Amino acid sequence: SPEELRFIFLHELAHLKRADLWINCLVAALQVLHWFNPLLWLGFARMRADRELACDELALCRAGVEARAAYGQTIVKLLE
């Protein structure tokens, strides 16, 4: 629906605002250099999860308080 697309765009725009693309390039370079370090891989996995939560939070702030339930339903629908 148009509302769900709006939520998706808000989330992706949050990635742009937070400069996640550049950080992801840096992380990829570090993973190439330290591919053998399991702690680094674990840390980067946690960083990716935190990054997604931060983008969800920013998208929710932009969408407004009344859109929280609909945003959650959109995430669940995408996961299905």
SEVOBA-941038 format. One line per 10 residues: number of its first residue (from 1); their letters; for each residue z, y, x of N, C-alpha, C. Coordinates in steps of 0.1 Angstrom, whole numbers, plus 2048, in hexadecimal, padded with zeros to 3 digits. Last residue first. Layout:
BEGIN
NUM	A	Z/Y/X/Z/Y/X/Z/Y/X | ...
//
This chain:
BEGIN
80	ELLKVITQGY	843/78B/84B/83E/77F/844/830/77C/848 | 844/7A3/858/849/797/85F/845/78A/858 | 83A/7B4/845/833/7B2/851/837/7A6/858 | 84F/7B3/832/842/7AE/82E/839/7AC/83A | 864/7BE/841/865/7B0/83D/857/7AB/839 | 85A/7D8/843/85D/7D0/84F/85D/7C1/84B | 85A/7DF/828/84D/7DF/830/84F/7D7/83C | 875/7DF/822/86C/7D5/81B/85F/7D4/823 | 87D/7F5/832/882/7E7/834/879/7DD/82E | 870/809/824/86D/807/832/871/7F9/836
70	AARAEVGARC	87D/808/80B/86F/805/80B/86A/802/81A | 897/810/813/895/802/80D/886/7FE/80E | 892/82B/81C/897/820/825/895/812/820 | 889/841/80E/87F/837/812/885/82B/81A | 89D/853/80B/899/84B/7FF/88F/840/802 | 89F/860/824/8A9/856/820/8A5/84E/814 | 880/861/837/88A/866/82E/894/85B/829 | 86D/85E/84B/86A/85A/83E/874/85F/833 | 87A/867/863/86F/86E/85E/86B/86B/84F | 88D/853/865/892/861/864/887/869/85F
60	LALEDCALER	87D/83C/868/886/83E/85C/88A/84C/85A | 872/841/881/869/841/875/871/842/868 | 889/83F/891/881/84C/890/878/84D/884 | 88F/824/88C/899/82F/889/891/83C/887 | 879/817/897/87C/816/888/885/821/884 | 87C/81F/8B1/870/824/8AA/872/822/89B | 893/811/8B7/893/820/8B8/887/826/8B1 | 88A/7F7/8B4/895/7FC/8AB/895/80B/8AC | 877/7F5/8C9/873/7F4/8BB/87D/7F9/8B1 | 889/7F9/8DF/87E/802/8DC/879/802/8CE
50	DARMRAFGLW	898/7E2/8DE/89E/7EF/8DB/894/7F9/8D8 | 884/7CF/8E4/88B/7CE/8D7/892/7DC/8D4 | 87D/7D7/8FE/873/7D7/8F4/87A/7D7/8E6 | 896/7D3/90B/891/7E1/90A/886/7E2/8FF | 898/7B7/90A/8A2/7BF/903/89D/7CE/901 | 882/7B2/91B/882/7AD/90D/88C/7B5/905 | 88C/7BD/933/880/7C3/92C/87F/7BE/91E | 8A2/7AC/938/8A4/7BA/936/898/7C1/92F | 894/794/93C/89E/795/931/8A0/7A4/92E | 885/79B/953/87E/797/947/888/798/93B
40	LLPNFWHLVQ	89A/79F/965/891/7AA/962/88A/7A7/955 | 8A5/786/966/8AD/791/961/8A5/79D/95D | 892/777/974/894/774/965/89D/77F/95F | 879/77F/989/887/783/986/88A/781/977 | 85F/77C/98F/868/770/992/876/773/98E | 851/793/98D/84E/789/983/858/77D/984 | 851/7AD/997/85D/7A5/997/85C/79A/98D | 837/7B9/995/83D/7B9/9A2/849/7AF/9A3 | 833/7B6/979/829/7B0/983/830/7AF/991 | 848/7C4/96F/847/7B6/96D/83E/7AF/976
30	LAAVLCNIWL	840/7DE/977/84C/7D8/97D/84D/7C9/97A | 829/7E1/967/828/7E1/975/834/7DB/97C | 836/7E0/94D/82C/7D6/951/82A/7D5/960 | 845/7F8/94F/84C/7EB/94E/842/7DF/952 | 830/80B/94F/83A/809/95A/841/7FC/95A | 825/806/936/81D/804/942/826/803/94E | 83B/80D/926/836/7FF/926/82D/7FC/932 | 83C/828/92A/847/820/92F/843/811/92F | 824/82F/91E/826/831/92D/831/829/932 | 82A/828/904/81E/823/90A/820/824/919
20	DARKLHALEH	83F/838/8FB/842/829/8FE/836/823/905 | 845/852/8F5/83D/84F/901/83F/840/905 | 84F/859/8DD/858/855/8E7/852/851/8F4 | 838/85E/8CE/841/869/8D1/84B/866/8DC | 82D/844/8CC/826/84F/8D4/82F/85A/8D8 | 840/838/8BC/83D/832/8CA/836/83D/8D2 | 83D/847/8A6/84A/848/8AD/848/842/8BB | 824/83E/89D/825/84C/8A2/832/84E/8AA | 82D/825/893/824/826/89F/824/834/8A5 | 83D/82E/87D/842/825/888/83A/827/895
10	LFIFRLEEPS	82A/83B/86E/836/842/873/83C/83B/87F | 818/826/868/814/831/870/81F/839/876 | 829/817/858/824/811/864/81F/81C/86D | 82E/829/843/839/824/84B/834/81E/858 | 814/82B/839/81B/837/83E/826/833/847 | 80F/811/82F/807/816/83B/80E/823/841 | 821/811/81A/824/808/825/81C/80D/832 | 815/824/80A/822/827/80F/826/81E/81B | 7FD/818/803/7FD/824/80B/80A/827/811 | 800/7F4/808/800/800/800/800/80D/809
//
